[in-house]
Amino acid sequence: MNLRFEDHGRLCVVQIDGECVGESSESLRRACNERFATGVRDLILDVSETSLIDSTGLEVLLDLADASAEQRGRCLLAAPGDLLRSILEITRISDRLEIHEGVEAAARILR
């Protein structure tokens, strides 16, 4: 999994490329927690290039949503593909996460 970050003050856009599974998803948690420590409140997780996610990755997404809320911010998912969207719906995690069609749509919500 490759991560790319775009910091915009209290907002960070995180592009997650590849498989968000096992230990690699822990690197996502650590990197986002580091950003929370610098004052970031809101996350947009661009999952348009995320090819697979497992239970550890799903747990990290939920934990990041909770951590963002603790910072009085929000964690939004942007552009999930059909497979990821199905996984989120089957596990009912989609009920706990805000899902948007793209990064721009998610960013408009935070303005």
N, C-alpha and C positions, 0 to 999 in steps of 0.2 A: 504494500500500500504506500502510495506517495501522498504527501500532504503539502498544500500550498496555502499560504496565509496572506490575506490583504487586510491590514489594520487601518481602520478609519475612526480614530478616536476611541469612543466607547463601543464601537462595533468592529467585529472581526468576521470576515468571510473566509471560511475554510473549505477548500476544494479537496475532496477525498477521492483519489483515483485508485482503482483496483479493489482488492478484497479487504473488507474491514472485518477481520477474523482474528481470534485468539490474541496473542501478544501484540500484534500490530495495532489492534484497536486500543490497547493500553497506551500506545504512543500518542494516539489522538487525545485520550483523556489527559495525559501529562502535559501535552503542548497547550491544550485549551486552559487547563488549570494555571499554567504559567501566565497566560494572557489575562485571566481573571485577576491574578496577583498584580498586574500592571494597570488595572482600572477598567479593563474591558467588561461590559455588562451584557451586551447582546452578541449572539452568534448566529450567523447564517451558515448552515452546513450544506454546501453544494454537493449533492450526491449524484449528480448527472452522470458521472463516470465511475460510480461505485458498482462493481460487477457482482458482488456477493457480500452478504453480511450474516454472521452467525449469532448465537445467543450472547456471546461476550460483547460483540459489536452493538447489539440492541441494548444491552445493559449500559454500555458507555453512552449511547444516545440519551437514554433516560436520565442517567447521572448528570450529563451535561445540561439537560433541561432543568434539572433540580438546582444545579450549581448556578446557572444563569438566573434563575428565580431568586436565589439567595442574594444575588448581586442587584436585585430589583430590575432585572433585565429579562430578555426572552431568548429562546433558542428555537430557530425556525429551520425546517428542512426545505431544501429547494431542489426541484427537478428530479424526483426519484423516477427511475425507469419502471417498466411494467413488473419485473421480477421483484424489485425492492418494494414497490408499492403493494404487491400481493403479500409479501412477507409481513409488512407493517400492518396490513389489514387482518391477516389470519391470526396474528399474535395480539391483535387489538391495541398495539402500540400506537397506531394511528389516532386512537382516541385521546392519547396523552401528548402527542406532538403536533405542532402546527406545520402543515405541509402546504407548500406553494409550488406553482408551476415553474418558477424560475427564480434566479437570484434577484432580478429587478423587481418582481412582484413581491418577494419577501422584504426587500429593502423599503418599498413604498409603505408597507405595514408599520415599519419602525420609525418612519419620519414623523 
